[in-house]
């Protein structure tokens, strides 16, 4: 096995692993299998893993500040999730006009708001959008016409939002105002065809982005000027997302998909990658 990564031992593999998030209060890394569908977790101290099925596709899971429950992104919209009771409580559907869409990938900004993308379930249609779920549990659409809305992540100072359209092979940057407004949309990085497609992202403590390559079999570190500074190859073509975890935020975990790649032994695995850098502290949803 490469010194740069290891495969986390666990039963099975993910059809479409996504959305890893570190929850320090539990000492667990959570992530989702969108298409199983279900949620997964890893107890970092014990090395134990677990899973739980969901009744519909689940794009992400995010903890709530000062609480033991979560907010999840479903095909049917935003919902609160009580992990102990295994109970979902709907919050609302941001896209009732697009019944064939589902929520896809999300992160929390410095003000405790959730930024979540969406996509058409079958793909090939630019009905995806970028939504903001505020702490009062109301939402607003901030950008439209995405094929596959992915990412997002933020600059270290919280003033820039990065968000991708995977279908367009493009990572965009926006200026993010204190009130949650967006302006100045611009192309931050365009993926060459050989790189595959940009998927989930995270930001490290040195203000560089780590981007998963769907169809590219790697993760890349990109500096604040949009330049490639490091690439780490992984033995799965469809790499989907990444997150720093652990008390020191010095362990990078990477999700993947085995959809259409069942012949790859490591497809659908959870990887731990040695990067030599640390991530930024967790932001939980403030609502």
C-alpha positions, 0 to 999 in steps of 0.5 A: 500500500502507498505510504500516502494513503490507506484504505479504512477497513470496513465491511462492504463499499459505497455505491456513491460515497460522499459528504464526509464531515468530522463531528468532534463531540462524538469523535466520529467521521460521518459520510453518506452513500447517496445511492444505497441510500444510507449514512456511514460513520467511523469512530476514529479512536476505536476504528469501528464503523457503522451504517444505517439505511435511509428511505430516500437518497441522502446527499449530505449530513451536517451537525447542528451546533450545541445539539446532538442531531443533524440536518440532512439533504435529501431528494425531498429537501432539507430535513432534521435528523435525530441520530439516536431516535433514527427519526427524520423531520422535514424542514422544506423542499427548496425545489418543488418545481424540480421533482426529479432533482435531489440535494447534492453536497453542502458545507457551513459558512462562518455564520452557521449557514448551510450552502447546498447544491442540487442536481437532476437525479439522472443527470444531463439537465442543467436544473441544478442550483445553489441554495442557502439554508439560514439559521432560522430554517428559511432558504434562498436560491443564490445561483442556477443552471448547474449540471451537477452542483458540487463542492462547496468550500470557503477561503480561510477568511470566509470571504470567498465561496468556491462552488463547482459545476462538475458537468462544466469541469469548472470551479467557480469563486464568489465573493461572500458578504457577511449577510450571505449575499454572493457577487463577483462569480468567476472561474477559479479553475477549469479542469482539463479533460485528463483530470476528470471532473471536480467533485467535493472539496475542502480547505486546509489551514494554509488556504489551499483547496483539496479537490476530489476528481470524479473520473480522475482517480486522485485528489489535488491540492490547489493554491489560492491562485488556482495553481496545482501544487500537489496531486495524490493518485488513489486506486479508484477512478471515482473520487468524490469528496474529502474532509480533515478529521481528528483532534488535530484536524491532521487526517484527511479522509476521502470518499469514493464510488464503485458505481460502474467501477465494480471491477476496481477492488478499491472503488467505493472505499474510504481512504485516509490520505497523509498530506502533512497539513491540517484542515480548518475547524468544523463549522456546524449549522447554527439553526 
